[in-house]
């Protein structure tokens, strides 16, 4: 085949541009059988730079920021590869629902959120794929880490006893830096980590911004947020941090702290007194009659039958007897009695209708995902759930503490057993 002279001239003119594009998109890392390119890295660096500026965090040197961002991309890629191998997927319809929930939580329409995302310089499809990746990584963590973490009743009791002995509760605002040690690190590797830690300690004592140090050096997942935790009571901090922050003053940075995961620094940003309040909830004692449309009824017929049953109760019929004869729910044997219900015990459609009723009042037919209901509220009461909530928080705090430690260790093992080749410092 022969090309026209004009086309050949055009191709030769374009060759330098294609060569330049190829050079710009060089490989900066190999992660098992996948690559990360310079264009991908530069795009993520631009996003992180914007994030740090919005947080008011001083920017690290560009070379340090590139290395930090690349390490996070490698960790993310390793997790996504592992998830793919385990068959963890998020299809487009599920992603659509997740994106809609994000918009709803931010009180935005989907169109307004799209504009907001694009105003930050992020393509909408890129944003969607990042959400997909976050969901996949979360599910992987649930499978690999969270499902293996258990908290015994005796641990909860010990935790509550220690908390009571400590007196009135405080909450701590802390930031941290992690220098991760390889799995089975050798003495010389620990020595290298300790030299890096000494350099960071020197910079911190000279007044270098801690968030900038975290973004520059930390290998924790929250490094690009300046290593910042939210306000937490002492029991929700990692045990290693909790042991030192109680002896620190706001603004102080700890000496290097060694754990199995590596070397840590923690900065106590601030302390506040936690407000202990009694916690009460309103419970509702209710009963219902359920007609399931899955049992061969259509919506119109189910609604008509319940309207007739309601009229029978209004005219003196026995609700419990009608529930025993007509309700499709397992509570029919108890006259439809649901017992005492706490907020969140039932589906939202049912709960909204129930909450709108006064004691001894009966609803019109109400639809829920289970079918059609006739609801009657018998009585209400307010109960103190302070102790139950305190135990639940203690269990969650212990679970969260354990899960964070296990997750960091799992990430380290994942990184160490994978093939990773860094090419960032190689000449273009």
C-alpha positions in Angstrom: 0.0 0.0 0.0 1.3 3.4 -0.9 0.6 6.5 1.2 0.0 9.9 -0.4 2.9 12.3 -0.1 0.9 14.8 1.9 0.0 12.1 4.5 3.6 11.0 4.8 4.7 14.6 5.4 2.0 14.9 8.1 3.2 11.6 9.8 6.8 12.8 9.8 5.8 16.1 11.3 3.8 14.3 14.1 6.6 11.9 15.0 8.3 14.3 17.4 5.0 14.9 19.2 4.2 11.2 19.6 7.8 10.6 20.8 7.3 13.4 23.4 3.9 11.9 24.5 5.5 8.5 24.8 8.3 9.9 26.9 5.9 11.7 29.2 3.9 8.5 29.8 6.9 6.4 30.8 6.5 3.6 33.4 7.3 4.7 36.9 6.4 1.5 38.7 5.7 -2.2 38.0 3.2 -3.8 40.4 3.1 -7.5 39.8 1.9 -7.7 36.2 0.6 -4.1 36.0 2.3 -0.8 35.5 1.8 2.7 36.8 2.7 5.5 34.3 4.0 8.9 34.8 0.8 10.5 33.5 -1.2 8.5 36.1 1.2 9.6 38.8 1.1 13.3 37.8 -2.7 13.3 37.8 -2.8 11.9 41.3 -0.1 14.3 42.5 -2.1 17.2 41.2 -5.2 16.0 43.1 -3.2 15.5 46.3 -1.6 18.9 45.9 -5.0 20.6 45.7 -6.2 18.6 48.7 -3.1 19.7 50.8 -3.6 23.3 49.8 -7.3 23.2 50.8 -6.2 21.8 54.2 -3.7 24.5 54.6 -0.9 22.0 54.8 2.5 23.3 53.6 3.6 21.3 50.5 6.5 18.9 50.7 9.2 19.1 48.1 7.9 17.8 44.7 10.2 14.8 44.6 9.1 13.7 48.1 5.4 14.2 47.3 5.8 12.1 44.1 7.4 9.2 46.0 4.7 9.4 48.7 1.9 9.4 46.2 3.4 6.6 44.2 3.7 4.4 47.3 0.0 5.0 48.0 -0.9 4.1 44.4 1.1 0.9 44.7 -0.7 0.0 47.9 -4.0 0.7 46.2 -3.1 -1.3 43.1 -2.0 -4.3 45.2 -5.3 -4.3 47.1 -7.4 -4.0 43.9 -5.4 -6.9 42.3 -6.1 -9.0 45.4 -9.8 -8.1 45.3 -10.0 -9.0 41.6 -8.4 -12.3 42.3 -11.0 -13.0 45.0 -13.9 -12.0 42.7 -14.8 -8.8 44.5 -16.7 -6.6 42.0 -18.8 -3.5 42.0 -21.1 -3.3 38.9 -22.3 0.0 37.4 -25.8 -0.1 39.0 -24.3 -0.6 42.4 -21.8 2.3 41.7 -24.7 4.5 40.6 -26.5 3.9 44.0 -23.3 4.7 45.9 -22.7 7.9 44.0 -26.3 8.9 44.6 -25.9 8.3 48.4 -22.9 10.5 48.4 -24.9 13.3 46.7 -27.8 12.8 49.1 -25.5 12.9 52.1 -24.1 16.2 50.9 -27.6 17.5 50.1 -26.8 17.9 46.4 -28.5 16.8 43.3 -26.5 14.5 41.1 -26.0 17.3 38.6 -24.8 19.7 41.2 -22.3 17.2 42.6 -21.0 16.5 39.1 -20.4 20.3 38.7 -18.7 20.4 42.1 -16.4 17.5 41.2 -15.5 19.0 37.8 -14.9 22.4 39.4 -12.1 20.8 41.3 -10.4 19.7 38.1 -11.5 16.0 38.4 -13.2 14.3 35.5 -16.6 12.8 36.4 -15.6 9.3 35.2 -12.4 9.5 37.2 -14.4 10.4 40.3 -16.7 7.5 39.7 -13.9 5.0 39.3 -12.2 6.2 42.5 -15.5 5.6 44.3 -15.7 2.1 42.8 -12.1 1.4 43.9 -12.9 2.7 47.5 -15.9 0.3 47.7 -13.8 -2.6 46.5 -10.9 -1.9 48.9 -13.4 -1.6 51.8 -14.9 -4.9 51.0 -11.5 -6.5 50.7 -10.6 -5.1 54.1 -13.9 -6.5 55.6 -13.0 -9.9 54.2 -9.3 -10.0 55.0 -9.2 -8.0 58.3 -12.4 -7.0 59.9 -14.1 -10.4 59.8 -11.1 -11.9 61.7 -11.2 -9.4 64.6 -13.1 -10.5 67.6 -13.7 -8.8 71.0 -14.6 -10.9 74.0 -16.9 -9.9 76.8 -14.0 -10.1 79.3 -12.1 -7.6 77.1 -15.1 -5.2 77.2 -15.4 -5.6 81.0 -11.6 -4.9 81.5 -11.9 -1.9 79.2 -14.8 -0.4 81.1 -13.1 -1.0 84.4 -10.0 0.8 83.3 -12.1 3.6 81.8 -14.0 4.1 85.1 -10.7 4.1 87.1 -9.3 6.9 84.8 -12.1 9.2 86.0 -14.0 11.8 83.9 -13.3 11.2 80.2 -11.3 13.3 77.9 -11.0 13.4 74.1 -7.8 13.8 72.2 -7.0 15.3 68.8 -3.8 13.7 67.5 -1.8 13.3 64.3 0.8 10.6 63.6 3.6 9.4 61.3 4.4 5.8 60.5 7.7 4.5 59.1 6.7 1.0 58.2 9.2 -1.9 58.8 9.3 -4.8 56.3 7.9 -8.1 57.5 10.7 -9.9 59.5 12.9 -6.8 59.3 16.6 -7.5 59.9 18.6 -5.5 62.4 20.2 -3.4 59.7 16.8 -2.5 58.3 15.6 -1.4 61.8 18.8 0.7 62.1 18.0 2.4 58.8 14.5 3.1 60.0 15.9 4.6 63.2 18.1 6.9 61.2 15.1 8.1 59.2 13.2 8.5 62.5 16.0 10.6 64.0 15.9 12.9 61.0 12.2 13.4 61.3 12.5 13.9 65.1 15.1 16.6 64.5 12.8 18.4 61.9 9.8 18.2 64.3 11.8 19.7 67.2 13.0 22.5 64.9 9.3 23.4 64.4 8.7 21.9 61.0 4.9 21.6 60.3 3.8 18.1 61.4 1.2 17.7 58.7 3.9 18.5 56.1 6.2 15.9 57.7 3.4 13.4 57.6 2.7 14.1 53.9 6.5 13.9 53.2 7.4 10.8 55.1 4.5 8.8 56.7 3.6 5.5 55.2 0.3 5.3 57.0 -2.9 5.4 54.9 -3.8 8.9 56.2 -0.5 10.6 55.4 -2.0 12.9 52.8 -4.5 14.1 55.5 -1.5 15.1 57.6 -1.8 11.9 59.6 -4.7 13.5 61.5 -7.3 11.5 63.5 -10.6 12.9 64.5 -11.4 13.7 68.1 -11.2 10.4 70.0 -11.5 9.3 73.6 -8.4 7.6 74.9 -9.8 4.1 74.4 -10.3 4.7 70.7 -6.6 5.6 70.1 -4.1 2.8 69.3 -2.8 1.5 72.6 0.8 2.6 71.7 -0.5 6.2 71.3 -2.8 6.1 74.3 0.1 5.3 76.6 2.0 8.4 75.7 -0.6 11.1 75.0 -1.8 11.2 78.6 1.7 12.5 79.5 1.9 15.0 76.7 1.0 18.7 76.4 -0.9 20.1 73.4 1.6 20.8 70.6 4.1 18.3 71.8 5.5 15.6 69.5 6.5 12.2 71.0 9.9 10.6 70.7 10.0 7.7 68.2 7.8 4.8 69.3 8.6 1.3 68.1 6.0 -1.4 67.3 5.8 -4.5 65.2 4.6 -2.4 62.3 7.5 0.1 62.4 8.4 3.4 64.0 5.7 6.0 64.9 5.5 9.6 66.0 2.4 11.1 67.5 1.6 14.7 68.0 -1.0 15.8 70.6 -2.8 18.6 68.9 -5.4 19.4 71.6 -7.4 17.9 74.5 -11.0 18.6 75.6 -13.2 17.3 78.3 -15.8 14.8 77.1 -19.3 15.6 78.0 -20.9 12.6 79.7 -24.7 12.6 79.2 -27.4 10.2 80.0 -28.7 8.6 76.8 -32.4 7.9 76.5 -34.5 6.6 73.7 -38.2 6.3 73.1 -39.6 2.8 72.6 -42.9 1.9 71.0 -45.0 -1.1 71.8 -46.9 -1.9 68.6 -48.7 -4.7 66.8 -49.5 -5.2 63.1 -51.3 -7.2 60.5 -49.2 -8.0 57.4 -50.4 -9.0 54.0 -47.6 -10.0 51.6 -48.0 -9.2 47.9 -45.7 -12.1 47.3 -48.5 -14.4 48.5 -50.5 -13.8 45.2 -52.1 -10.5 46.2 -51.6 -7.4 44.2 -51.1 -4.0 45.9 -54.7 -2.9 45.3 -56.2 -6.1 46.7 -53.9 -6.1 49.8 -54.8 -2.5 50.5 -58.5 -3.2 50.1 -58.5 -6.1 52.5 -56.6 -4.2 55.1 -59.0 -1.3 54.8 -61.8 -3.7 55.5 -60.0 -5.2 58.5 -59.4 -1.7 59.9 -63.1 -1.0 59.6 -63.8 -4.1 61.6 -61.5 -3.0 64.4 -63.0 0.5 64.4 -66.4 -1.1 64.8 -65.3 -3.2 67.8 -63.4 -6.1 66.3 -60.5 -7.6 68.1 -57.2 -6.6 66.5 -55.3 -9.5 68.0 -57.9 -12.0 66.7 -57.9 -10.6 63.2 -54.0 -10.7 63.2 -54.1 -14.4 64.2 -56.5 -15.1 61.4 -55.2 -13.0 58.5 -51.6 -11.8 59.1 -48.9 -13.3 57.0 -46.2 -12.4 59.6 -44.7 -14.9 62.1 -46.1 -12.6 64.9 -49.6 -13.7 63.9 -49.6 -16.3 66.7 -49.0 -13.5 69.2 -51.9 -11.4 67.8 -49.4 -9.4 65.7 -47.6 -8.1 68.8 -44.1 -6.8 67.9 -43.1 -6.1 71.5 -41.1 -3.0 72.4 -39.4 -1.5 69.3 -36.4 0.9 69.5 -35.5 3.4 66.7 -34.0 1.5 63.8 -35.6 -1.8 64.6 -38.0 -1.7 61.7 -37.7 -0.5 58.1 -38.0 3.2 57.5 -41.5 3.1 55.9 -42.9 1.2 58.8 -41.1 3.3 61.4 -42.3 6.6 59.9 -45.9 5.5 59.9 -45.7 4.0 63.5 -44.0 7.2 64.9 -46.9 9.3 63.5 -49.4 7.4 65.6 -50.6 8.2 69.1 -51.1 5.4 71.7 -54.2 3.3 70.8 -54.3 4.9 67.3 -54.3 2.7 64.2 -52.7 3.5 60.8 -54.3 3.3 57.4 -52.7 0.6 55.2 -49.0 1.2 55.0 -46.6 -0.2 52.3 -43.1 -1.5 53.1 -40.7 -3.7 51.3 -42.4 -6.7 53.1 -45.9 -5.9 51.9 -48.8 -4.0 53.3 -49.3 -3.4 57.1 -52.1 -2.3 59.4 -50.2 -0.8 62.4 -51.5 -0.1 65.9 -49.5 1.6 68.6 -50.3 0.3 72.1 -48.0 2.4 74.3 -44.7 4.3 74.5 -42.0 4.6 77.0 -38.6 6.3 77.5 -35.8 4.2 78.7 -32.2 4.9 79.7 -29.7 3.1 77.4 -26.6 4.8 78.8 -25.0 1.6 80.0 -25.9 -0.4 76.8 -24.5 2.4 74.6 -21.3 2.6 76.7 -20.7 -1.1 76.3 -21.4 -0.9 72.6 -18.9 2.0 72.2 -16.3 0.1 74.2 -16.7 -3.0 72.0 -16.5 -0.9 68.8 -13.5 1.0 70.1 -11.6 -2.3 70.9 -12.6 -3.7 67.5 -11.5 -0.6 65.7 -8.2 -0.5 67.6 -7.5 -4.2 66.8 -8.6 -3.8 63.2 -6.3 -0.9 62.5 -3.3 -2.8 63.8 -4.2 -5.9 61.8 -4.8 -3.9 58.7 -1.5 -2.2 58.8 0.3 -5.5 59.3 -1.7 -7.1 56.5 -0.8 -4.3 54.1 2.9 -4.7 55.0 2.7 -8.4 54.3 0.9 -7.8 51.0 3.6 -5.3 49.9 6.5 -7.6 51.0 5.2 -10.7 49.1 4.4 -8.8 45.9 6.7 -7.9 43.0 7.2 -4.1 43.0 9.8 -2.4 40.8 10.2 1.4 41.2 11.4 3.3 38.2 10.6 6.9 39.3 14.2 7.9 39.6 15.3 6.3 36.4 16.1 8.9 33.6 13.4 9.4 31.0 
